[in-house]
């Protein structure tokens, strides 16, 4: 992998991890276009860690509030943490149980194309839901958001898109739904990185530390910008406007998968 490949992949990851257009789907398509063949999942892990840091930068005040509140045994803080933990369970369990199957699916452009279309439908559905006023979801709502995150393990299904949409349908204010979605992603991203540590050590040398560093920095900066942009769009009730883009790239991906030699 070259430095240029690393920068492009970092930019794609940083923008699409938080904008509701599926980072995993875009990475599959871009890697196929660039002809990049990375050893194991080392690049994906590095990019996801970069986006994890981006969440920490944007939401450091809320994270600090929760940590201090938990230390002081504040019921509100522990309640919020409990909902985040509850919402993180489905993806963790399903991801571990079906890890090998999900990795095989990542090789299918056909699956990615179909999933892009599904993501578009999920986003478009929020157009018909009046914005809620809840600061955080109920127990039932958090469970629904958790299963939306598990569903988004599939490449082409946007994690931010599906979880924010689930939060909106659970009656949560769109901006607050985004905050819950991104904070909930932190344990999932960190857990995935820990599980892949053996492959990370072996693959880093093969890929090259320079390109990996370029990917990390690019994904981090792009991730921070993408989160701030999405929050502004949610405040303007423009979330569903990402749907046509997902449909367009889904059609292009399907056409490429079906017509390429």
N, C-alpha and C positions, 0 to 999 in steps of 0.2 A: 504494500500500500504506500502510495506517495504522499507527500505533504499536502498536495492539492486534493487528493482523495479524502484525506483526513479532515481538511477544512470543509469540504462539501458535505461530508457525512455529518460533521458536527453542526453545521448550519441547518441541515435538514432535521436532525434530531432535536436541536434546541427549539426550533420553531414549531415543529409538528407534535412534539410531546405535549405541549400545552394548548396550542390551537386545536380545535376539535376535528382534526383531519387524519389522525392515526400516524404516529411516528414509526411504528413497526412496519406498517404497509409501505410507507414512503421509503424506509430503509431497504426493504426487499427490492422495490422497483429501482431505486437509485443504484444499489449495489449491482443489480443485473445490468443496468445501463452502462456503468463504469467498468464492468467486468472485474470487480473487486471480489476476491475470494479470501476471506479472513479465516485464520485458524481458530476453530471453536467459536466462542461467543465473546472473545476478548474485547473487540471494538464496541459491541453492544453494551457490555458491562461498563466500560469506561464512559460511554456516552450517557448512560443512565445515571451513573454516579454524578456526572456533571449537572444533570437536570435536578438531581436530589439537592445539590448544593444551591442551585438557583432558587428552589422552593424555600430553603433556609434563609436565603438573603432577602427575599421578598416578604416572607411572613415571620421574620425573626421576632417581631414584637408579640405576635400572637403565641408563638412557640414559647417565648420567655414567660408570658402570662400564665400559660398552662403549667410550665415547670414550677414557677414560684407558687402558683395556686395549689398544685399537688403537694409541694413541700409543706405548705401551711394547712394542709388537709381541708382545703376549700371544696365544698360539695359540688359547686358549679364546675370547677376545673376537673374534678374527678369524673363528673357526669359526661363532660365533653370528651375526655380521654377515653372513657368507656365506650362511647359511641364510635370513636375512631377505631378502637380495637375491634369492636364488633363488626364494623364495616370491612376491616382488613382480613377477617378470617376466611371468607369464601375463596378469595383469589389465592391465598396461601395454601389452603387445602387442595383446591383443584389444580393449582400450578404444580404442586409436588406429585400428586397422584398421576397426572397426565403429562408430565414433563417431556417424555420421549415423543409422545404423539404431537404435542404442540411444536416441538422442534422440527418434526417432519413436515408439518403444515407450512412452516415458513419457507419451504422450497417451492411452493405452488403459487405461481402468479394468478392462476385461475381462482383460487380461494381468495387471494388478496383482492382481486377485482370485484368479486361478489360482495365481500365484506365492506369495501368502500361504498357500494350502493346501499347496503344496510345502514351504515353509519349516516349516510345522507338522510335516510328515512327517520332515523332516531332524532337527528337534529331538527328536521322539518316538523316533527310532531310537537316540539315545544312552542311552535307558533300558535297552537290552539289552546295553550294553558296560560291562564292569567297569572302574573307574577305573585308568588306567595310572600308572606311576611315573616316566616319563621327564621330565627337566627341559626338554628341547627335542626336536623331531622329528628323525628321520633325514633324509637327503637325499631319499629317496623320500617320506617323510611330508611334508616341507616342500613338495615339488612338488605333492602332493595338496592341501595347504592353499592353495597358490597358485592352483590351478585352481578351488578352491571360491570364492576371492575373485573370480576372473574371472566365475564363474557368477553371483555376487551383484551384478554390474553391473545385472542386470535388476531393475526396480522391483518390490518385493514379496518378493524374495529377500533375506533378512537377511545382511549381510556378516559381522557378528559371529556370528550363528547358524551359518552354513555353515562358516566357518573354524574356530570353536571346536569344532564337531562333527567336522570333519575331523581336527583335532588330537587329540581324544579317541579317535577311531577309529584314529589312528596310535600310540596307546599313551602319549600325553603326559598328565601329571597335569592335571586340568581347570583348576585355577587357573593353571598354567604355560601351558596352551593359550591361555587368555585373554590373558595377557601377550604371548605370541608373536603372537597375532592383532592386538592393538592396536598393538604396535610395528611390525608389518608394514604396518599401514594408513597409517602416517605418510608413507612415500614416495609411495604411491598418491594420498593426499589432496593432498599438496603438489604432485605432478605435475599433477593435474587442475586445481588452482588456477592454476598457471603457464600451462597451455594455454588457459585461459579469461580471461587477463588483458585482452586487447583488449575482450572483451564486458563485463568487470567495470568498466573505466573508463567505457564508454559508458552502462552501465545504472545505475550508482550514482546519478548525478544524477537520472535519471528516477524511480527508486524513492524516493529521499530518504535523506539520511545519518542522520537521526534514527531512522526505522524500522529501517534496517540495523544501526545501533549497538545498538538494543534487541534485535534478533534475535541479534546476536553475543554480547552479555553473557548473555542468557538461555540460549542454547545452551551456552555455556562452563560456567556454573554447573550446569545440568542434566546436562551430560556428565560432569563430575567425580563427581556424586552417583550417576549411573547406573553408572559403572564400578565404584565401590566396592560398590554393591548387587549387581551381577552377580557379582563375585568372592566375596561372601559366599554367594550362592545356589549357586555352583559348588562351594564347599567343602562345602555341605550336600547335594550331588548332586541339586539341584532344577532343573537346566537344562531337562529335558524338560517341566516344568510350564508353560512358555510356549506349548507346542504348542496347547492348546485355545483360547487367545486368538487365535493366528494363524488357526486354522480358523474361529473365529467371525467375525473381521473379514474373512476371505476370503469367507465366505458372504454377509455384508452387502454387501461391495463388488461381488460378482458380481450379487446381486439388484438393486442400485442401477443397475449398468451395463446390465442386461437390461430393467429395468422403467421406467427414467426416460424421459420423453418425448424 
